[in-house]
């Protein structure tokens, strides 16, 4: 028989993250039958029914397919994300650090703050709005205009991806480069990280791309006094190696998650005619549509941490060094917080409670820029593609860690 937790209405008061002690906790080898049944294919495909089953029965569950714990309840997710002393990213298994070196992504505590703070000012909301709002709107319109006479396009290929690359290219201000070169670096780093995750050494192509990006970073620091990278370098708290590693993770995160965020938002909105009509009628709802899409399908859906000590989390006894993965997708559809959580609703009253950008010390540095560019993309589509609708053959988002549709095929009425 499947073991069930106490009713969800009492779970919140029972949530605990504490030093392990003799108590009624569950043995990972036998006590998590739902987790044992969930495969990597389940987590990669249409994952939400599997996450719902875990959330009801085992909101903190041992998954042999992941080799670690999976957290799907929102309260438990917040407990993990906010407690970097107990659940850290600072672990030799963290794959990105093995490709580009230590960065704000792979450090905690004072070291994390030292890496992050020099990069923070240009990504604050007011600075992003002043520098990027008008430019991103124009860039999104430029990209959509290239296909407006065709009556059919893949909005991931012609809008979401190119816009993400253009935005981070402008944000970093790299000297002597262009979006195509940035995209090549990104693809090589992705391949390297995926290879490390699969147990392989960093490949030659990745090493060459990392070296080329490093040269571009060093050149920018030396030649472009007003650039973000030069300002970070002159601030003095980071070494040249650290300026490079943080630039690399910013580029990687900005392209991967921003493309997915925009593609997911367009697919959710265009795929729901009633919600699309509501947003087209009241354009003040565009930011809410973007936020609801983030709740429905975070572009980065799994967040890894490593336990620094033995702790109990709900009914799970977590050992020192255990992998603890937070499912942002699971937390974002927790029915304790979100009514009818599988429904896309741009007027949902508590959209701000979604966790797509994480909480705690590792909250996404570029969240304001990501929101701004996705809003710009949605506005451009609504302005320029009358009667836009999903075309035949659309398939929902897939992916284990990063989730987005392979394509967002649409048609629209002739202009």
PyMOL commands that set and color helices and strands:
alter all, ss='L'
color gray80, all
select helices_A, chain A and resi 8-14+33-37+40-44+48-57+74-82+95-100+109-123+125-145+155-172+179-197+204-223+228-235+240-270+273-281+283-296+328-331+351-353+367-384
alter helices_A, ss='H'
color red, helices_A
select strands_A, chain A and resi 17-19+60-63+68-71+87-88+152-154+302-307+311-313+316-318+323-327+389-390+409-411
alter strands_A, ss='S'
color yellow, strands_A
deselect
rebuild
show_as cartoon
